[in-house]
Structure formats: structure tokens, C-alpha cells
């Protein structure tokens, strides 16, 4: 009896791989026969016969056929099955949708393809589709979806609209049309509500879909409701999984143990302090400085997050997935739970904190002579605030402020002295001084945006920036010299097509520019310097900015064009950026004495994954922050509809031009609202009236009236004041 059971068991175990092998064989046969047949389809029954799918093998044949269909390698036509590659089709993932178009990403090569709305076939983000190319109108790849091979259970954000006695769903992304709502919806809603929906049933077009409402964010007239939907739409979760929270709470509860001080440099006797905005709670960097006859000793002390967030822990996996903290309005979605970010990792004053320190020796001329990285322990003397330090530097500080900073008062002036030298050196090495406008949103107790102001930078902000740059530069320099895997912050040379466009624009503006065959940072700096103080500066500043490549993370140390640096990385913010945490982990092994061979073996694949994921999530965070900010600005401008403002034209399109107010609020002046004429764009920075010859050019000052705001979309409309 025992032998029988064993025999039966063994037979059962062998059947699974045999079945898989049979399915794999059928797949190979199907692909061979279809390839031989070219573009001509083969009926299913004929294909089964060719593959010799007899009675016993018929099930396996159809499983193989279905799997190939799901993989997009074959497709079903009216007259039978055909190889997709023979028809020029390829598999893609739907990445994102707009109201009248979408983008798909090829799965076999790194290429994004534009798809006009009429060729989307009702596809949704995350769907796997078959597509082919169509003639392009722009020069960039364009295509059409021919089949949806795998549907994604997509969730969609939008708002409720009540039309002709019925409630409809209006998607934020894929359609201008009203979508029917299923009676199976599980939450209550009313006209104008911002909601989350899921597909209840699919149609062949977006308008034919039916949705079920699963969550109500609140009214779409409130920026806070719209911001929550933007987070959900981009996959940014304000809450953490329980397993992550449990780890964070255990770490926080445990606190710093006596053995944690082992093998650390003790900097608690040195006057160290933090400088941040007044409302900052996640203090991840602190400064120490001293001056001597040969120059300066600068210490940049960073929260040792890697001590607590260990490889492959739940905290680590969640931090990698998030990539970065997301800041919007007066809120933050942190990369790490507050037990770490605002607690044991935050460099709070008068508390022992574990840190990773970069100690740098700098000459009187600002040359970085040497650096040293150490695991350390510090005790910050004071929680500095940018505005207070600025008052100390400009001589307006009160006695109360002076007393608060009495332990580090002299150090502040040494910091200022060194920063001036570093800033001058940055200019001398040709670093372009591009100006960008940032907004400060004033949110009241009811979570409503009541004011928008330009965010200004004082001297203390510039000081801290320079010191962080130096520490970041040192970490990258160490990694490159040791030839170890690392997550570098890279900024490539502007693409040739953007450089050509820059030259074309400058020529059209009659602006002289340095002659070059290969562009360097100093060339950009020279262009900006020559325009400084002229009425063309705003325009040229924007043109130069748009000619730049996007900075990203990469395992290869190709340098940073915008900073004019050969070596650069992000070392100074491990609480809110994963690349910094990754770097700390690698440098911890360096400090412990591990050799290049060991570090390479351990981190080679890690840095590749960390670089790609961090770059990806940085873009997500930027999109979220920008979209949320637009909603809050629109909310603020609701109370200013009908008012007149001075503005500057920032960019020109075929349908009008965008303007920016002095408070950084932006909006559109639509071409239909301009004085009667036939307007054409020059394709660069102007639109011109055919009959009146009136010209509107980026950089021009105009007077505009706010005519309409839409909090839901973040759009603000202006018209020229008469």
C-alpha cells in the first residue's frame, strides 16, 4: 500500500513539468507555422491540425494559444490567427491619457508613442495593447491601438456632473464625454463632487464605459479635495502599510542604545546646529564650522537613516517604492513614517542623534583640499530658522534672537564668509545662474488658500545650499575615485536639437551669444549674464532653462552640467530622498573598510535599481506637487475674478499665450479673446496678427483681467484688459 501511494505521488509530481513542457512545445509549433505563413491568417482548426493537437493534446494547444494571445505575440483576425510581428504590430503599455489623446510605451524598446484619441479603442492606463505606427504630424512617433490584449483594473479620478436629470462621471484624464454611472456604486455623491471610480463594464470607446463610484473626496471646488485625488491618481499613498508602521514604532520605542555609540566619532562637544524653515519637523542636516590660518573646517552632519532603515526591511522596501517625500501646499507625504522622519532621525536640539558626517578642509580661496566621512554622534545646540539667521546677518536681530543663538553666534559669520567665497567660485567656474520662480501658498485654518506669494531666498538659505553642494560633491568624488557602485545625480549636456533651438531663438532676438561647437556651462552663464538687467532677461532666462536636459539619477558619473561639476550626488537628505539613503548605505561599508571588490559585488545591481526607481518617482512627485499647486492657486483666484493685474507673457502657443502675475500665479489668455484678427504663431515665442501686425511675445508686460478659474483642473483664464 505504501509503495502504491509513493508511486502515485511521484507520478503526480512529474505531471506538472510535462504539462508545461507540452504547452511550451505547442507555443513553439504555433509560432513556427504562423511565421511560415507570413501575413496570411491560419484558421484555429487548421492550426490545431498542423500542430497535431489530438484529443489528448487539444486542451494544451488552446492553453498555449491563449497565452500567446495574452502576450501579444499573435492576434486573432476574421480569417484566423496571425503573427503580430508579421503585420508590423508590437506590444505596448498604456502609460497615460489626456482628454483627447494618450501615450503608450513599447515593451520591447524604450520608446513612447503618441496616440490620437480616435485610435485609443477605449484603452485605460496599465492596459497591455497591440499597436502599430501611423504617419506622424509632429516628427515624434505616433501610433494606433489595434487590440487590447490585457485589461488593467484601472481606477479613475474625476467629478460628478448632473445633466438632464442624471448623474454622470467626467474623467480627469481620458474623455470630454460624460460616462454613465452604475447603480452598483457604493458611496453617496452629488453634483460637483470629486470622486474615485472604477470600471464596472467596458465599451469599445471611452464614452461607452460604465463606472462605479468607490470614494468621494469632497467638493471639486476645494483644492484640498482635488489634491487628494491627484495623490491617488499618481499612486502616492499618504498612509503606510501596518508592517512598515510597526517597524518604525519599534525603532522609535527602542531609541538609541549604548552600543549604537560604538565606532562613532563623538562630535557632541562641537557647536553644531541646524538651519531650516520655521515649520520644518524633519531636520536631516546640521552644520559645524571653524576658521584657522590655512582656511576653514566645515562639518556637514546628516541624519544616519541607514542605521535604522536596513536592507530589505519593510521600511527599506517602502522607501524605495516611494522614492521621495512629496510636498504640496502646507502638507507632506513622507518617504518614511513620522516616527523616524520627525522623531529619532530628526536632528532635534539638545538630543543625542546618530549622524553621518562629512568633514571638509577648505582653503582660504575656497578650494576643497580634503574630506573625510565618519559615522558620528552629535548634539545640536539650537534649531536655527532661516529668517532669524538672516536677521543676524543683516544686523536686525533682536536681543532675544541673539540670545537664542549665543552658542553659535560667531560661527554664523564664519559660515557667511565661507559661503561668499564658494558662491564666487561657482560663478568663476561658469555655473549658469538660472532664475526660477517658486510659490508660497498661504493656507488658512479651513484648509483654503487665501494668498499666494513668491518664495524668496535669503542669505542663510544660500549658505546652507552651498554647504550641502560641497558635501554632495565630496561623496561623489570619493565614489568615483574608488570606482565603486554609486547613485550619482547627473545632469547631461543639453541635447543638440535643444542647443540648435537656443541658437535660433537668440538669433531671432538679435542677441549675441558665444560661438561654440560644443556647449559648456560657461556659455549658458555668459548668455544669461549679457541679458541681465535688460527687458529681454525674463525671456532669455526661460529659453535657456528650457534648453537644459532634466537632471536624474544614474550609476554612471557623467557629471552635472547645470552646476558645472565633474562629481555630484545627493548625500544630504536621506529622510526624504532614497538616493541619499542608498549612498549612506554604500559609504557605511566604505567607512568600515570594505574593499572595492566586495562593495561592487554587493551594490552593483542595487544602484541600478535605486537610480531608475528614484528618477521615476521624482518625476511623479514633481507632477503631483505642480498639479496640487495649480489647484490651490485656482482656489485663491476664485475671489479675484474680475480684477485687473500686471503680468508678463511667459510662453506662446498656437491657441494663445500664458501669463504670470508678480505673485507667481499663471494662466492662459486664449487666442479667441484677443482683439479681432487672424493670429499665427512664429513657432518660437510670438504670435502676430495678420492684419493689425500686433505682436505678443514672451517677456512682454501686459495688463490682464482674471475671467475664470477652475479649481478641479487648476486652470485660470485671463483676458487682456481693454
Secondary structure, DSSP 4 states (H G I P E B T S, - for coil): -HHHHHHHHHHHHHHHHHHHHHHHHHHHHHHHHHHHHTTS-B-HHHHHHHTT--TTTHHHHHHHHHHHHHTTSEEEETTEEEEGGGGT-EEEEEEEE-SSEEEEEESSSS-EEEEEGGGSTT--TT-EEEEEEE--SSSS-EEEEEEEEE----EEEEEEEEETTEEEEEESSS-SS-EEE-TT--S---TTEEEEEEEEE--SSGGG-EEEEEEEEEETTSHHHHHHHHHHHTT--SS--HHHHHHHHHHHHH---GGGGTT-EE-TTS--BEEE-TT-----EEEEEEEETTEEEEEEEEE-HHHHS-TTSHHHHHHHHH-B-EEETTEEE-SS-HIIIIIITS--TTSEEEEEEEEEEEETT--EEEEEEEEEEEE-S-EEEHHHHHHHHHT---HHHHHHTTTTHHHHHHHHHHHHHHHHHHHHTT--------EEEEE-TTS-EEEEEE----HHHHHHHHHHHHHHHHHHHHHHHHT----EEEBPPPPHHHHHHHHHHHHHTT------SS--HHHHHHHHHHHTTSTTHHHHHHHHHHHSPPPEEESS---BTTTTBS--B--S-TTTBHHHHHHHHHHHHHHTT--HHHHHHHHHHHHHHHHHHHHHHHHHHHHHHHHHHHHHHHHHHGGGTT-EEEEEEEEEETTEEEEEETTS-EEEEEGGGSSSS-EEE-SSSEEEETTT--EEETT-EEEEEEEEEETTTTEEEEEE--
